[in-house]
């Protein structure tokens, strides 16, 4: 049975400590002090190269970042994303609380709908970005970045003091996998009688059975491809992952790590907190204005963001292609007309496009495609050219959700 914050009989000491029904839990500490997901042993078995991220020991790669990246673009990849923070928000005013905390319109979301949103400070800076799943009229699952989980918990708990709502960390109860790529739907439909083909983008099925495991199955992801994220009891997620790997083998699915997840999201220009987003960067600067719903009424940061909207952002997130040799990395200085104009937020070789690309936050007017920039790489300025965003956009197949 998947953990459900709507069932009071599952609340209690074990739930409060993050215990899953099978005895396993997410976030057990290894002898090195790092947190481990329920898929840690499986990942070791598959030969993963492990690394530290936000206090967790996670797979960086299996067969190799480029190979895994291309497999997701061509077929499918399975990612362990159990480290993401999971926060239950429940109560009569749960929707009102989250609507105030979020820039997006949460109150109008339907049961079965997921909402992507920034959470902002009063000055408009981004505390975190999250996906909110409306599981019931007064029940939400809030999925946040692992590095921000404790900060987000404190923030939401403080705001909840003014609402009839409660906030609970449920990270330990959930395991989470992402199945991403053009073959994702076909692979999962082999394992489930649930109508996954009918699940639209940012919609989910709660309690769908996949490979005999009850899971929340959402058409969401962080790769720029069609795909699903599956949330299941931490004690059952390994069984689910093994079944997906077995079913997907013939269709080209591979296990994939954080390295490929980063290059995939970068090609699709999906923001990474701490790089494209942060407490010193507001959503309008980060090209996330479509997720700021001024018309919904009051929300935290509204006045500051309204001023930015009226005056225009003083900085703009832009994309560029390296013309000279070199790869732009996070934090490198960017020059415009010979003057320092900003810094690189993300940069990488883009495997699907065979180009060295970058994102930069630049002051002043937004540059137009074709404008020349310079990136300071190891003490020398290397020429770059502004390009349209996103770098990569998948071709949508007819008749498929997402």
Secondary structure, 3 states (H helix, E strand, C coil): CCCCCCCHHHCCHHHHCCCCCCCCCCCEECCCCCEECCCHHHHHHCCCEEEEECCEEEEEECCCHHHHHHHHHHCEEEEECCCCEEEEEECCCHHHHHHHHECCCCCCCCCCEEEEEEEECCCCEEEEEEEEEEEECCEEEEEECHHHHHHHHHHHHHHHCCCCCEEEECHHHEEEEEEECCCHHHHHHCCCCCCHHHCCCCEEEEEEEECCEEEEEECCCCCCCCEEEEEEECCCHHHHHHHHHHHHHHHCEEEECHHHHHHHHHHCCCCCECCCEECCEECCCCCCHHHCCHHHCCCCCHHHHHHHHHHCCCEEEEEEEECCCCCCCCCCEEEECCEEEEEEEEEEEECCCCEEEEEEEEECCCCCCCCEEEEEECCEEEEEEEECCCCCCCCCCCCCCC
